Amino acid sequence: MRKDLGFRLGTGVFGLVLILIVAAIGVELVRQSWLSIQKFGLGFWRTDIWDPVSGEFGALPFIWGTLYSSVLALAISTPIALGIAVFISELCPARLKQPLVFLTELLAAIPSIVYGLWGVFVLVPLVREFELWIPDSWREWTLFSGPPVGVGMLSAALILAIMVIPFSSSVAREVLKSVPVAQREGAYALGATRFEAISAALYYARTGIVGSVMLGFGRALGETMAVTMVIGNNPQVSMSLFAPQYTMAAVIANEFTEAADELYLHALIEIGLVLFVITLIVNFLSRLLIWSMARSARKQVRAAVHTAEPVAAL
Amino acid sequence: MSMWWRKFVSAAFVAFCGASVLLALVPLAFILFFVVSQGIQALNFEFFTSMPKPVGEEGGGMGNAIVGTLMLTGLGSLFAIPIGIVSGIYMAEYAGSRFSATIRFAADTLNGVPSIVVGVFVYGIAVLPFKQFSALAGGLALGIMMIPIIARTTEELLLLVPSTMREGALALGATRARAVFSVVLPAAAPGIITGVVLALARIAGETAPLLFTSFNNRFFTTSMTQPIASLTVQVFTYAISPYEDWHRQAWAGALVLVMIVLVCSLLARLATRRLEGMVRN
C-alpha cells in the first residue's frame, strides 16, 4: 500500500498543476487589470464610452456585441443542431451514422481563421447582396436599419451559427443516447407516431438539451478570429443586424498590441477578465444541467430495474 | 386529432431533421470548395520553401511560418502531453475521489476558457516580465490549450480498459504503478495517441492565443526567445491586408491548415475504428 501512495502522490502532482493553471489564469487577469478595476470599478460594466485617447474605458458595447451575436447565432443554430442530433441518433439508417458524425465533426475541426477568411471573401459579399436586396419598407425597422455594407452583426451571427452547430449537436446526441430505450418503446407501444415518440424522448432529456445548447453558447462567447474579421469592429450598442459592432474577444485581438499606455492595457485585460467570468458561469451551468440529466436518467433506470424484478421472479 | 394530421406532423418533423443535416453540410461543402479552389492557385513548391516577399513583389511563400507552426505545436506538446496523460491517469485510477473530481472540473473549465483569454494570461506571465514576444510564450499558450483535451481523452480511454486486466496484474502482485504503466496504459495507448493527434490538429489551427505571445516575424528563425511566424497568424495578416497577391497566399495557407486537420482526423478515425474492433473482440 505504501508504494501505491508514492504513485498516487506522483500522478496527483500533475493533476494539481492543471488546477493551478486555472487558478493562475483568474489571479493573473485580476492582477494585470488592477489599474482599470480601481479606476472604473463597477462602472466599467455599464459605461459605453471607449476612448483610448482621453483614457475613458467602458466595456458595455463589447459585452453587448458578444451577447447579442451569440444569442442570434444560437437562435439560428439550435433548431438545426437539434434536428441533426435527432436525425443521427433516431432516424438515419445505421450505415449513414458514422459518416454523418464524421462530417458534422469536421465542421468543428476547421480552424477559426479559415472560417474568418471564408467569411471575409465569400459570406460578407453575399450578406451585402442580401442587405441591398431587401425592400425599402423593411429598413424602417430597427432590426434592418443601418448601412448595407456586409460586415456587421448579421455576418458575425451567421458564421458563429455555423461554428456552433457541431458542438450543440454532438452533446445533444450524447444526451439523447442516455434516454432509456423503454421511454421510446413505451410510446410506440401506445401507438405514438415517430414525432410523438421522439418528442417524448426530447421532453425526457430537456435539461440535458438545454445544457448542450448552453455549451454551444459558451463556445460562441469566446470565439475570436472569425468574428473579428466580419463584425466590423465598431463599438456601439445597437439592435440593428446590419450595424458594424464589436465583441470582447475581437477588441482584445485587435487593440492589444497597440495599447501604448498602461491604463489602456489594463482596461483590455479587464475585458478579458469579464469574458473569462461570463464563460466560466455559462460553462458551469451547462455542465451542471448535463450532469444532473445523466444522473437522473441513471437513477430512473435503476428504479425501473427494481420494479421489474418481481415480475422477472414470477 | 385525426390520424391523418398526426402522420403529417410526424412526416414533416422527419423531413425537418433531414433538412437540417443538409443545411449544415452545405456550408461545409461551400467552405471546403472555396479553400481548395482558391488555395490551389497559389500553392506550389515555392510556397513551402521560400520566405514572404515585400508588398509589390510577386511570389514568395510561408516557409518560415510553416516551420514556426511546427515549432510552436512541438513546444506546446512537450509539456502538455506529460501533464495531460499523467493527470488523466490520476482521474481514471482514483475516479471516485474528491481530488480527481476537482481535476476533472478544472480540466473542463480550462477547456471552456476562450483561446484569446489564454493568450492574455500568457502575455501576463511570459511576455510582460521579459518585455519580449517569444516562441516560448506561444508554445506555452498552445500547450495550456492542449492539456485539458489530452487529460480528458486519457481518462475516458483508461476507463474503457476492462477492469479484469488491471485486477489480473494486481493479483499477480504488481504494484499500482506497475499495473498502470505496463498493462492498462499500453492497452489504451492507440486511443490516447489518437486523442493527442486530434489535440495537435486543433491547436495547430489556433490563432488568437498567438497574436500577442509569439507575435509574427517576417524572417526565418528557430530562436526560442524571438518572435516567430506561424501559419495562422500569417493567414490573418494577409487576409486583412489590401493586396490581391497576399489574399491568394492567405487562401493557400488556409488550404494547408485544412489539409493538416483533414489528415489528422482521418488518421484518428482509422485508429479508433481499429480500437473499436479490438474492444469488441
Interface residues (C-beta under 8 A of the other chain):
Chain A: K3 D4 G6 F7 R8 G10 T11 G12 F14 G15 L16 V17 L18 I19 I21 V22 A24 I25 E28 L29 R31 Q32 P79 I80 A81 L82 G83 I84 V86 F87 I88 L91 L100 F102 L103 T104 E105 L106 L107 A109 I110 P111 S112 I113 V114 Y115 G116 L117 W118 V120 F121 V122 I162 I165 P166 S169 T193 R194 F195 E196 I198 G218 L221 G222 E223 T224 M225 M229 A249 I252 A253 F256 T257 L268 I269 G272 L275 F276 T279 L280 V282 N283 F284 R287
Chain B: R6 K7 V9 S10 A12 F13 V14 F16 C17 G18 A19 S20 V21 L23 A24 L25 P27 L28 F30 I31 F34 V35 Q38 P82 I83 V86 S87 I89 Y90 M91 E93 Y94 F99 S100 T102 I103 A106 A107 D108 T109 L110 G112 V113 P114 S115 I116 V117 V118 G119 V120 F121 Y123 G124 I125 L128 I144 I147 P148 A151 T175 R176 A177 V180 A201 R202 A204 G205 E206 T207 A208 L211 F212 F215 T232 V235 F236 A239 I240 H247 A250 W251 A254 L257 V258 V261 L262 S265 R269
